[in-house]
Amino acid sequence: MCSSLHILSQSKNGILTFCNRTKLFQLIFNNLCFELYEWELEAFKEYVDDLDIPYWENQLKHWTQKRKIPISVGKKHFIILVNKEEVYEILHLLSFKKPHVKLLEYSDIDYRFIEN
């Protein structure tokens, strides 16, 4: 494993890593592997976030496949099909920026300390 590879996010079916040497993000999900620069990762995240899940599920409700939501990748003739749960898992992987948690100060704690 590359020493400059950092795990940013991980789930049951995937992992998102960043390589300091190549400056590439690597998204591995099921048997798919994407190597993306930061701007490509942001564009992919926006695209997946904008997917209209209810539309696709309704549009393809009579389709025999359980995966009904298309994700177009690159060329027009290459489409990845996922289900709703997989879309949410991909979004979870892509939201690797941890929210800033404000720590409490001593004065923020309203507690009467009694020594026994």
Secondary structure as UniProt FT lines:
FT   TURN            3..4
FT   STRAND          5..10
FT   STRAND          14..19
FT   TURN            20..23
FT   STRAND          24..29
FT   TURN            30..31
FT   STRAND          32..36
FT   HELIX           38..49
FT   HELIX           53..59
FT   TURN            60..62
FT   STRAND          69..72
FT   TURN            76..77
FT   STRAND          79..82
FT   HELIX           84..94
FT   HELIX           106..108
//
